[in-house]
Amino acid sequence: MSYTERLLCTSSPCHPGISPGTPTPKDPPPTPAADMVVAVCEDEVGALVATNARDAPAVVARTGGAHTSSPHARRSPRHPGGIAPATTGPAPKDPPPDMVVAVCDDDDEAGALVCATTCSTRDAPAVRSPRAAWALFVEESRRLWAIGAPIAFNIICLYGTNSTTQIFAGHIGNRELSAVAIGLSVVSNFSFGFLLGMGSALETLCGQAFGAGQVAMLGVYMQRSWIVLAASAALLTPLYVYAAPVLRLLGQDEGIAAAAGTFTRGIIPQMFALAVNFPTQKFLQAQSKVGVLAWIGLAALLAHVALLALFVSVLGWGVAGAALAYDVSSWLTSLAQVAYVVGWCRDGWTGLSRAAFTDLWAFVKLSLASAVMLCLEMWYMMLLVVLTGHLDDAEIAVDSIAICMNINGWEGMLFIGLSAAISVRVSNELGSGRPRASMYAVMVVLAQSLAFGLLAMVLVLATREQFPAIFTGDRHLQKAVSSIAYLLAVTMVLNSVQPVISGVAVGGGWQAVVAYINLGCYYAFGLPLGFIFGYLFRFGVKGIWAGMLCGTALQTAILSYIVWTTDWKAEASLALERVRIWGGHGHHEKLPSSDSDQDDAVI
């Protein structure tokens, strides 16, 4: 072993065979050049990344029995003939096969994108026994639920905010209840889905940048997203202002439309709070700092209930008071998250930056792809309620679907948490250059989500004669719900897998591809099929739901095939390229896409 290897590995975990205190030759080890750093370590992926704040990347080379340096490596200004020597004195021996040599400037202020595959972040080992598989399953499950459980709890608190608003509105009067329900479910949900989708671009960028070690870029990404989402909220404002005439145009009752218009105009500030909330939330999720989101969500829910009691019950401000409570609690949530970021996330938050105003159009395009993907999913099941509203016995049809969607919604909160968790895990691991770890995370979360979905299906089928009584005392409606319970059971299985696969897509940066798949499966196949079954074949609500389920099943099958056939090493390479490009480094090359590739790997 060379002096350089011995020097490095006595103080680092690079080589498993060397430990601190290993005897060295009598001659003193050579001293590295003043501003150079050398890292030598085994690595399964076969590449290290080092960035330079001023010019092209430093040399990164994969060796194969002899020292090999890439022709793309940066030439040192002090050594124009080639790569700057790492040491003085006798030349070090060639590193052994499958070793990685990285040379980078020590004064690199951009922070090194060293982290793709260093010794401390080497890829997960291959699973070769049932015992190893079980250990992997337990460890990965722990990581997933550590992220997913707080996110799911935060979503429940958000759901509780909407529910309590409707409860207090219901105590004002039936018209006010209808107005608030329509304002939240139609107008607010539309903007909520769009802004959430626009903010989901950060799940890809922040997650992969964090995995690659470029933590300082997270704050810049978040500020870009603030700008983009604030502009999006401004564009959506007319929908809130003119909600009343739009609802009247859609056939809504005059009085309800007017009250809904008053409420939606009152919650415009809440929409702008979401423009701050979502990017900050994704910033924290990418770093697995999700516990604080759960606590803030709980505090916001309690504050919201107190504000509703004050404004609606005590002061008697009616629908306007409910809207004001909604605004205040939403801004409290957003400002609390920002305060935590500024005060306790010093690595990711380095202050306001002019860099946030660069590459905005490219950021908008990625955000739009995320928004389209998510909105096509969210609006699909909403259309089920719309279509059933035109059947002959519309009241029973809509009420039975509403009860089933309520149950499905509670299950969905769990899987939205898992979706966010797997998005974080995949983006972090790909950004770290750990393709096998990414694949394992996907396998574990799919196994768990499918198991939960099957359990939910069994519970629904076993209690199909009993659970409708929880929601209604009408025997006719209970019977109608029981008759479509088997469709609810199938929906719960599909919806256990589909959100998780979408989370994998977000973590991998596949939003544009998934958006096209959603458009084709949902709106070109499932929706027309549901219309044909429900209206032309006169199967009613069962036909509409069955046809739309076919669209969901097709989408899930296609995405499952894509995940199954994914080259995770290629995805790790693409993630590193994405981090380099969005981090302001324009030169990039791919990592080897197979174990047999013994060529030099330069990024």
C-alpha positions as CSV (number, residue, x, y, z in Angstrom):
1,M,0.0,0.0,0.0
2,S,1.3,3.5,-0.9
3,Y,2.3,6.1,1.6
4,T,-0.6,8.2,0.4
5,E,-3.1,5.5,1.0
6,R,-1.6,4.8,4.5
7,L,-1.7,8.5,5.4
8,L,-5.3,8.9,4.4
9,C,-6.7,5.7,5.8
10,T,-5.2,5.8,9.2
11,S,-7.5,8.7,9.9
12,S,-10.5,7.8,7.8
13,P,-12.8,4.8,7.1
14,C,-11.7,4.7,3.5
15,H,-10.0,1.3,3.5
16,P,-11.4,-1.5,5.7
17,G,-8.0,-3.1,6.1
18,I,-6.3,-0.1,7.7
19,S,-7.1,1.3,11.1
20,P,-5.6,4.1,13.2
21,G,-2.2,3.2,14.5
22,T,-1.2,0.9,11.7
23,P,2.7,0.8,11.6
24,T,4.1,2.9,8.7
25,P,7.6,2.7,7.1
26,K,10.4,4.5,8.8
27,D,10.5,7.3,6.2
28,P,7.9,10.0,7.0
29,P,4.9,9.9,4.8
30,P,4.8,12.5,2.0
31,T,2.9,15.7,2.6
32,P,0.1,16.6,0.4
33,A,0.3,19.8,-1.6
34,A,-0.9,22.8,0.3
35,D,-4.2,23.2,-1.4
36,M,-5.0,19.7,-2.6
37,V,-7.0,16.8,-1.1
38,V,-6.6,13.2,-2.1
39,A,-9.2,10.5,-1.3
40,V,-8.6,6.8,-2.0
41,C,-11.2,4.3,-1.1
42,E,-13.0,1.3,-2.4
43,D,-16.4,1.9,-3.8
44,E,-19.0,-0.2,-5.5
45,V,-20.4,2.4,-7.8
46,G,-16.9,3.5,-8.8
47,A,-16.9,7.3,-8.7
48,L,-16.4,10.2,-6.5
49,V,-17.4,13.7,-7.3
50,A,-15.5,16.9,-6.5
51,T,-16.6,20.3,-7.5
52,N,-14.6,23.5,-7.9
53,A,-16.0,26.9,-7.3
54,R,-14.1,28.5,-10.1
55,D,-13.9,26.2,-13.0
56,A,-14.4,22.6,-14.2
57,P,-14.6,19.7,-11.8
58,A,-11.6,18.2,-10.3
59,V,-10.3,14.8,-11.4
60,V,-12.3,11.8,-10.5
61,A,-11.1,8.5,-11.9
62,R,-12.0,4.9,-11.5
63,T,-9.0,2.6,-11.5
64,G,-8.6,-0.8,-12.8
65,G,-5.4,-2.3,-11.7
66,A,-3.4,0.8,-12.6
67,H,-3.8,4.5,-12.0
68,T,-6.1,5.9,-14.7
69,S,-7.0,9.5,-15.0
70,S,-9.7,10.8,-17.2
71,P,-8.9,13.0,-20.2
72,H,-11.7,15.2,-19.0
73,A,-10.0,15.9,-15.7
74,R,-9.2,19.5,-14.8
75,R,-5.6,20.6,-15.5
76,S,-4.0,22.3,-12.5
77,P,-2.9,25.8,-13.2
78,R,0.4,25.0,-11.5
79,H,0.9,21.8,-13.4
80,P,-0.1,22.5,-17.0
81,G,1.2,19.3,-18.2
82,G,-1.3,17.2,-16.3
83,I,-3.0,16.6,-12.9
84,A,-1.5,18.3,-9.9
85,P,0.4,15.8,-7.9
86,A,-1.2,14.9,-4.6
87,T,2.1,14.4,-2.8
88,T,5.8,15.3,-3.0
89,G,8.6,12.9,-2.8
90,P,8.5,9.4,-4.1
91,A,5.5,8.7,-6.3
92,P,2.8,6.6,-4.6
93,K,2.1,3.1,-5.8
94,D,-0.7,2.5,-8.1
95,P,-4.0,2.0,-6.2
96,P,-5.5,-1.5,-6.3
97,P,-8.3,-2.4,-8.6
98,D,-11.7,-1.0,-8.1
99,M,-10.3,1.9,-6.1
100,V,-11.4,5.5,-6.5
101,V,-9.1,8.4,-6.6
102,A,-10.4,12.0,-6.3
103,V,-8.4,15.2,-6.3
104,C,-10.0,18.5,-5.5
105,D,-9.0,21.9,-4.3
106,D,-9.2,22.4,-0.6
107,D,-10.4,26.0,-0.9
108,D,-13.6,25.1,-2.9
109,E,-16.3,27.3,-1.4
110,A,-19.0,25.7,-3.4
111,G,-18.6,22.7,-1.1
112,A,-17.7,19.5,-2.7
113,L,-20.3,17.3,-4.4
114,V,-18.1,14.6,-3.0
115,C,-20.7,12.6,-1.7
116,A,-22.0,10.7,-4.5
117,T,-20.1,7.6,-3.6
118,T,-17.5,8.2,-0.9
119,C,-16.5,5.5,1.5
120,S,-18.9,6.9,4.2
121,T,-21.8,6.7,1.7
122,R,-21.0,3.5,-0.1
123,D,-24.0,1.7,-1.6
124,A,-26.1,-0.8,0.4
125,P,-24.7,-4.3,0.3
126,A,-26.3,-7.0,-1.8
127,V,-28.9,-9.2,0.0
128,R,-27.7,-12.8,0.0
129,S,-29.8,-14.5,2.7
130,P,-33.2,-14.3,4.3
131,R,-31.7,-13.0,7.5
132,A,-30.0,-10.1,5.6
133,A,-33.3,-9.4,3.8
134,W,-35.2,-9.2,7.1
135,A,-32.6,-6.9,8.7
136,L,-32.8,-4.7,5.6
137,F,-36.6,-4.7,5.8
138,V,-36.6,-3.7,9.5
139,E,-34.0,-0.9,9.0
140,E,-35.6,0.5,5.9
141,S,-39.1,0.4,7.6
142,R,-37.7,2.3,10.5
143,R,-36.4,5.0,8.2
144,L,-39.6,5.2,6.2
145,W,-41.9,5.5,9.1
146,A,-39.6,8.0,10.9
147,I,-40.4,10.3,7.9
148,G,-43.8,9.1,6.9
149,A,-45.6,9.0,10.3
150,P,-45.0,12.7,11.2
151,I,-46.0,13.7,7.6
152,A,-49.2,11.7,7.9
153,F,-50.0,13.2,11.2
154,N,-49.5,16.7,9.8
155,I,-51.9,15.9,7.0
156,I,-54.5,14.7,9.5
157,C,-54.1,18.0,11.3
158,L,-54.6,19.9,8.0
159,Y,-57.7,17.7,7.3
160,G,-58.9,18.6,10.8
161,T,-58.6,22.3,10.0
162,N,-61.0,22.0,7.0
163,S,-63.4,19.7,9.0
164,T,-63.6,22.1,12.0
165,T,-64.2,25.0,9.7
166,Q,-67.2,23.2,8.2
167,I,-68.4,22.1,11.7
168,F,-68.5,25.7,12.9
169,A,-70.1,26.9,9.7
170,G,-72.8,24.2,10.1
171,H,-73.8,25.8,13.5
172,I,-74.4,29.1,11.7
173,G,-76.9,27.6,9.2
174,N,-77.4,25.1,6.4
175,R,-76.7,27.7,3.7
176,E,-73.4,28.7,5.4
177,L,-72.4,25.1,5.7
178,S,-73.0,24.5,2.0
179,A,-71.2,27.7,1.1
180,V,-68.1,26.8,3.1
181,A,-68.1,23.2,1.9
182,I,-68.3,24.3,-1.7
183,G,-65.6,27.0,-1.2
184,L,-63.2,24.5,0.4
185,S,-64.0,21.4,-1.8
186,V,-64.2,23.2,-5.2
187,V,-62.3,26.5,-5.2
188,S,-59.8,26.0,-2.5
189,N,-59.1,22.4,-3.4
190,F,-58.3,23.4,-7.0
191,S,-55.7,25.9,-5.9
192,F,-54.4,23.7,-3.1
193,G,-53.7,20.9,-5.6
194,F,-52.1,23.2,-8.1
195,L,-49.8,24.9,-5.6
196,L,-48.9,21.6,-3.9
197,G,-48.0,20.2,-7.3
198,M,-45.9,23.3,-8.1
199,G,-44.1,22.9,-4.8
200,S,-43.4,19.2,-5.4
201,A,-40.5,20.0,-7.7
202,L,-38.6,20.7,-4.5
203,E,-39.0,17.1,-3.4
204,T,-36.8,16.2,-6.4
205,L,-34.3,19.0,-6.3
206,C,-33.9,19.4,-2.5
207,G,-33.9,15.6,-1.9
208,Q,-31.2,14.9,-4.5
209,A,-29.1,18.0,-3.5
210,F,-29.2,17.0,0.2
211,G,-28.2,13.4,-0.7
212,A,-25.3,14.8,-2.8
213,G,-24.0,17.0,0.0
214,Q,-25.0,20.3,-1.5
215,V,-27.0,21.4,1.5
216,A,-26.4,25.1,1.0
217,M,-28.4,24.9,-2.3
218,L,-31.6,23.9,-0.5
219,G,-32.2,27.4,0.7
220,V,-31.8,28.8,-2.8
221,Y,-34.2,26.2,-4.2
222,M,-36.8,27.1,-1.5
223,Q,-36.6,30.8,-2.3
224,R,-37.1,30.1,-6.0
225,S,-40.1,28.0,-5.2
226,W,-41.5,30.9,-3.0
227,I,-41.2,33.2,-6.0
228,V,-42.8,30.8,-8.4
229,L,-45.7,29.8,-6.0
230,A,-46.4,33.4,-5.1
231,A,-46.7,34.3,-8.8
232,S,-49.0,31.2,-9.2
233,A,-51.2,32.3,-6.3
234,A,-51.5,35.7,-7.9
235,L,-52.7,34.1,-11.1
236,L,-55.3,32.1,-9.2
237,T,-56.7,35.1,-7.3
238,P,-59.4,35.9,-9.9
239,L,-60.8,32.4,-9.3
240,Y,-61.4,33.4,-5.7
241,V,-62.7,36.9,-6.5
242,Y,-65.2,35.7,-9.1
243,A,-66.2,32.4,-7.4
244,A,-69.8,33.5,-7.0
245,P,-70.6,34.1,-10.7
246,V,-68.6,31.0,-11.7
247,L,-70.7,28.9,-9.3
248,R,-73.9,30.4,-10.6
249,L,-72.8,29.6,-14.1
250,L,-72.4,26.0,-13.0
251,G,-76.0,25.9,-11.8
252,Q,-75.4,26.5,-8.1
253,D,-78.2,28.1,-6.0
254,E,-78.1,31.9,-5.9
255,G,-77.9,32.2,-2.2
256,I,-75.3,29.5,-1.7
257,A,-73.2,30.9,-4.6
258,A,-73.2,34.4,-3.0
259,A,-72.2,33.0,0.4
260,A,-69.5,30.9,-1.1
261,G,-68.2,33.9,-3.0
262,T,-67.9,35.8,0.3
263,F,-66.0,33.0,1.9
264,T,-63.6,32.4,-1.0
265,R,-62.8,36.2,-1.2
266,G,-62.0,36.0,2.5
267,I,-59.6,33.1,2.2
268,I,-57.3,34.7,-0.5
269,P,-54.6,35.4,2.2
270,Q,-54.7,31.6,3.0
271,M,-53.8,30.8,-0.5
272,F,-50.7,33.0,-0.3
273,A,-49.8,31.3,2.9
274,L,-49.7,28.0,1.0
275,A,-47.2,29.6,-1.4
276,V,-44.8,29.9,1.6
277,N,-45.9,26.7,3.4
278,F,-45.3,24.2,0.7
279,P,-41.7,25.1,-0.3
280,T,-40.7,25.3,3.4
281,Q,-42.3,22.0,4.0
282,K,-40.5,20.3,1.2
283,F,-37.2,21.9,2.4
284,L,-37.6,20.3,5.8
285,Q,-38.9,17.0,4.4
286,A,-35.8,16.6,2.1
287,Q,-33.6,16.7,5.3
288,S,-36.0,14.3,7.2
289,K,-36.7,17.1,9.6
290,V,-40.4,16.2,9.8
291,G,-41.0,16.0,13.5
292,V,-41.3,19.8,13.7
293,L,-43.9,19.7,10.9
294,A,-46.1,17.4,13.1
295,W,-45.8,19.7,16.1
296,I,-46.5,22.8,14.1
297,G,-49.5,21.1,12.5
298,L,-51.0,20.2,15.9
299,A,-50.4,23.7,17.3
300,A,-52.0,25.2,14.2
301,L,-55.1,23.0,14.5
302,L,-55.6,23.9,18.2
303,A,-55.1,27.6,17.4
304,H,-57.6,27.3,14.5
305,V,-60.3,25.8,16.7
306,A,-59.7,28.6,19.3
307,L,-59.9,31.3,16.6
308,L,-63.1,29.7,15.2
309,A,-64.7,29.7,18.6
310,L,-63.7,33.4,19.1
311,F,-64.7,34.8,15.7
312,V,-67.7,32.7,14.9
313,S,-69.3,31.7,18.3
314,V,-68.3,34.6,20.5
315,L,-68.0,37.6,18.2
316,G,-70.7,36.3,15.7
317,W,-68.8,37.2,12.5
318,G,-70.3,34.3,10.6
319,V,-68.7,33.1,7.4
320,A,-66.3,36.0,7.4
321,G,-65.1,35.0,10.8
322,A,-64.5,31.4,9.6
323,A,-62.5,32.8,6.7
324,L,-60.4,35.0,9.0
325,A,-59.7,32.1,11.3
326,Y,-58.6,30.1,8.3
327,D,-56.2,32.9,7.2
328,V,-54.7,33.4,10.6
329,S,-54.0,29.8,11.4
330,S,-52.6,29.2,7.9
331,W,-50.1,32.1,8.2
332,L,-49.2,31.0,11.7
333,T,-48.2,27.6,10.3
334,S,-46.2,29.1,7.4
335,L,-44.4,31.6,9.7
336,A,-43.6,29.0,12.3
337,Q,-42.0,26.8,9.6
338,V,-40.0,29.7,8.2
339,A,-38.8,30.6,11.8
340,Y,-37.6,27.1,12.3
341,V,-35.7,27.1,9.0
342,V,-34.0,30.4,9.8
343,G,-33.2,29.6,13.4
344,W,-32.4,25.9,13.3
345,C,-31.4,25.0,9.7
346,R,-28.2,27.0,9.3
347,D,-26.7,24.5,6.9
348,G,-29.5,24.7,4.4
349,W,-30.5,28.3,5.0
350,T,-27.7,30.8,4.4
351,G,-29.9,33.9,4.0
352,L,-31.8,35.5,1.1
353,S,-29.9,35.1,-2.1
354,R,-30.0,36.8,-5.6
355,A,-29.3,33.3,-7.0
356,A,-33.0,32.6,-6.3
357,F,-33.9,34.8,-9.3
358,T,-31.8,32.8,-11.7
359,D,-33.0,29.9,-13.8
360,L,-36.6,30.7,-12.9
361,W,-38.0,29.6,-16.2
362,A,-36.4,26.2,-16.0
363,F,-37.7,25.9,-12.4
364,V,-41.2,26.9,-13.6
365,K,-41.1,24.1,-16.2
366,L,-40.1,21.5,-13.7
367,S,-42.7,22.8,-11.2
368,L,-45.5,22.7,-13.9
369,A,-44.7,19.1,-14.7
370,S,-45.1,18.3,-11.0
371,A,-48.3,20.3,-10.8
372,V,-49.8,18.6,-13.8
373,M,-48.9,15.1,-12.5
374,L,-50.5,15.7,-9.1
375,C,-53.6,17.6,-10.3
376,L,-54.5,15.0,-12.8
377,E,-54.5,12.5,-9.9
378,M,-56.4,14.7,-7.5
379,W,-59.1,15.8,-9.9
380,Y,-59.7,12.3,-11.3
381,M,-61.6,11.0,-8.3
382,M,-63.4,14.4,-7.8
383,L,-64.9,13.8,-11.3
384,L,-66.4,10.6,-10.0
385,V,-68.7,12.7,-7.7
386,V,-69.5,15.1,-10.6
387,L,-70.5,12.3,-12.9
388,T,-72.7,10.6,-10.4
389,G,-74.5,13.8,-9.8
390,H,-76.3,13.5,-13.2
391,L,-77.7,10.0,-12.6
392,D,-81.4,9.4,-12.1
393,D,-81.3,8.9,-8.4
394,A,-78.6,11.5,-7.9
395,E,-79.0,12.1,-4.2
396,I,-78.5,8.5,-3.2
397,A,-75.7,8.1,-5.7
398,V,-73.8,11.2,-4.6
399,D,-74.3,10.4,-0.9
400,S,-73.1,6.8,-1.2
401,I,-70.0,7.8,-3.2
402,A,-69.3,10.6,-0.6
403,I,-69.4,8.0,2.2
404,C,-67.0,5.7,0.4
405,M,-64.7,8.6,-0.6
406,N,-64.6,9.6,3.1
407,I,-63.3,6.2,4.1
408,N,-60.9,6.1,1.3
409,G,-59.7,9.6,2.3
410,W,-58.7,8.5,5.8
411,E,-56.7,5.6,4.3
412,G,-55.2,8.0,1.8
413,M,-53.6,10.1,4.5
414,L,-51.5,7.2,5.6
415,F,-50.3,6.5,2.0
416,I,-49.7,10.2,1.3
417,G,-47.3,10.1,4.3
418,L,-45.6,7.0,2.8
419,S,-45.5,8.7,-0.6
420,A,-43.7,11.7,0.9
421,A,-41.3,9.4,2.8
422,I,-40.3,7.3,-0.2
423,S,-39.9,10.5,-2.3
424,V,-37.4,11.6,0.4
425,R,-35.6,8.3,0.6
426,V,-35.3,7.8,-3.2
427,S,-34.1,11.4,-3.9
428,N,-31.6,11.3,-1.0
429,E,-30.2,7.9,-2.0
430,L,-30.0,8.8,-5.7
431,G,-28.3,12.1,-4.9
432,S,-25.8,10.2,-2.7
433,G,-25.1,7.9,-5.7
434,R,-26.6,4.8,-3.9
435,P,-28.7,3.1,-6.5
436,R,-29.0,-0.2,-4.7
437,A,-30.2,1.5,-1.6
438,S,-32.8,3.4,-3.7
439,M,-34.1,0.1,-5.1
440,Y,-34.3,-1.5,-1.7
441,A,-36.3,1.5,-0.3
442,V,-38.8,1.2,-3.2
443,M,-39.2,-2.6,-2.6
444,V,-39.8,-2.2,1.1
445,V,-42.3,0.6,0.8
446,L,-44.2,-1.2,-2.0
447,A,-44.4,-4.4,0.1
448,Q,-45.7,-2.5,3.1
449,S,-48.2,-0.4,1.2
450,L,-49.6,-3.4,-0.6
451,A,-50.0,-5.2,2.7
452,F,-51.9,-2.3,4.3
453,G,-54.1,-2.0,1.2
454,L,-55.0,-5.7,1.3
455,L,-55.8,-5.4,5.0
456,A,-58.0,-2.4,4.3
457,M,-59.8,-4.4,1.6
458,V,-60.5,-7.3,3.9
459,L,-61.8,-4.9,6.6
460,V,-64.2,-3.2,4.2
461,L,-65.5,-6.4,2.8
462,A,-66.0,-7.9,6.3
463,T,-67.9,-4.9,7.6
464,R,-69.7,-3.9,4.4
465,E,-73.1,-4.4,6.2
466,Q,-72.1,-2.4,9.3
467,F,-69.8,0.5,8.5
468,P,-72.5,2.5,6.5
469,A,-74.5,2.9,9.7
470,I,-71.7,5.1,11.1
471,F,-72.5,7.7,8.5
472,T,-76.2,7.6,8.0
473,G,-79.4,6.2,9.6
474,D,-81.2,6.0,6.3
475,R,-81.7,2.3,5.5
476,H,-81.9,2.8,1.8
477,L,-78.6,4.7,1.7
478,Q,-77.0,2.1,3.9
479,K,-78.0,-0.6,1.4
480,A,-76.7,1.5,-1.5
481,V,-73.3,1.9,0.2
482,S,-73.1,-1.8,1.0
483,S,-73.8,-2.7,-2.7
484,I,-70.7,-0.7,-3.9
485,A,-68.4,-1.7,-1.0
486,Y,-66.5,-4.2,-3.2
487,L,-65.6,-1.3,-5.5
488,L,-64.4,0.6,-2.4
489,A,-62.3,-2.4,-1.4
490,V,-60.6,-2.6,-4.8
491,T,-60.0,1.2,-4.8
492,M,-58.3,0.9,-1.4
493,V,-55.8,-1.7,-2.8
494,L,-55.0,0.4,-5.9
495,N,-54.8,3.6,-3.9
496,S,-52.3,1.9,-1.5
497,V,-49.8,1.3,-4.3
498,Q,-50.5,4.2,-6.7
499,P,-49.5,7.2,-4.4
500,V,-46.3,5.4,-3.3
501,I,-45.3,4.8,-6.9
502,S,-46.0,8.5,-7.6
503,G,-43.7,9.3,-4.6
504,V,-41.0,7.2,-6.3
505,A,-41.5,9.2,-9.5
506,V,-41.2,12.5,-7.7
507,G,-38.0,11.3,-5.9
508,G,-36.5,10.2,-9.2
509,G,-37.6,13.3,-11.1
510,W,-40.0,11.5,-13.5
511,Q,-42.9,14.0,-13.1
512,A,-43.2,14.8,-16.8
513,V,-43.4,11.2,-17.8
514,V,-46.0,10.4,-15.1
515,A,-48.1,13.4,-16.2
516,Y,-48.4,12.0,-19.7
517,I,-49.2,8.5,-18.3
518,N,-51.9,10.1,-16.0
519,L,-53.4,12.0,-18.8
520,G,-53.7,8.9,-21.0
521,C,-54.8,6.4,-18.4
522,Y,-57.2,8.6,-16.5
523,Y,-58.7,11.0,-19.0
524,A,-58.3,9.2,-22.3
525,F,-59.2,5.7,-21.0
526,G,-60.7,5.6,-17.5
527,L,-63.1,8.5,-17.7
528,P,-64.7,7.7,-21.1
529,L,-65.0,4.0,-20.0
530,G,-66.8,5.1,-16.8
531,F,-69.2,7.3,-18.8
532,I,-69.9,4.4,-21.2
533,F,-70.5,1.9,-18.3
534,G,-72.5,4.3,-16.2
535,Y,-74.7,6.0,-18.9
536,L,-74.7,4.0,-22.1
537,F,-74.9,0.5,-20.4
538,R,-77.0,2.0,-17.6
539,F,-74.9,0.4,-14.8
540,G,-75.2,3.7,-12.8
541,V,-72.8,4.6,-10.1
542,K,-71.3,1.1,-10.2
543,G,-70.5,1.4,-13.9
544,I,-68.9,4.9,-13.5
545,W,-66.8,3.8,-10.6
546,A,-65.7,0.5,-12.3
547,G,-64.7,2.3,-15.5
548,M,-62.6,4.8,-13.6
549,L,-61.0,2.1,-11.6
550,C,-59.9,0.5,-14.8
551,G,-58.0,3.8,-15.6
552,T,-56.4,3.7,-12.1
553,A,-55.4,0.0,-12.6
554,L,-53.8,0.7,-16.0
555,Q,-51.9,3.7,-14.6
556,T,-50.6,1.6,-11.6
557,A,-49.6,-1.3,-13.9
558,I,-47.6,1.0,-16.2
559,L,-45.9,2.8,-13.4
560,S,-45.1,-0.5,-11.7
561,Y,-43.5,-1.8,-14.9
562,I,-41.4,1.4,-15.1
563,V,-40.2,1.0,-11.6
564,W,-39.5,-2.7,-12.1
565,T,-37.4,-2.1,-15.2
566,T,-35.6,1.0,-13.9
567,D,-31.8,1.1,-14.2
568,W,-31.1,2.6,-10.8
569,K,-27.4,3.2,-11.5
570,A,-28.4,5.3,-14.5
571,E,-30.9,7.2,-12.3
572,A,-28.2,7.9,-9.8
573,S,-26.1,9.3,-12.6
574,L,-28.9,11.5,-13.8
575,A,-29.5,12.7,-10.2
576,L,-25.9,13.8,-9.9
577,E,-26.2,15.6,-13.3
578,R,-29.3,17.3,-12.1
579,V,-27.6,18.5,-8.9
580,R,-24.6,19.7,-10.8
581,I,-26.8,21.6,-13.3
582,W,-29.1,23.2,-10.7
583,G,-26.2,23.9,-8.5
584,G,-24.6,26.0,-11.2
585,H,-22.0,23.6,-12.5
586,G,-22.4,23.1,-16.2
587,H,-20.1,20.2,-16.9
588,H,-21.4,16.7,-16.2
589,E,-21.0,13.1,-17.4
590,K,-22.8,10.0,-16.4
591,L,-21.7,7.3,-13.9
592,P,-21.2,3.8,-15.2
593,S,-24.6,2.2,-15.8
594,S,-23.5,-1.4,-15.1
595,D,-21.0,-3.3,-12.9
596,S,-19.1,-4.4,-15.9
597,D,-18.2,-0.9,-17.1
598,Q,-14.6,-0.4,-16.2
599,D,-14.0,2.8,-18.0
600,D,-13.1,6.0,-16.2
601,A,-16.0,7.8,-14.5
602,V,-15.8,11.5,-14.5
603,I,-18.5,13.9,-13.3
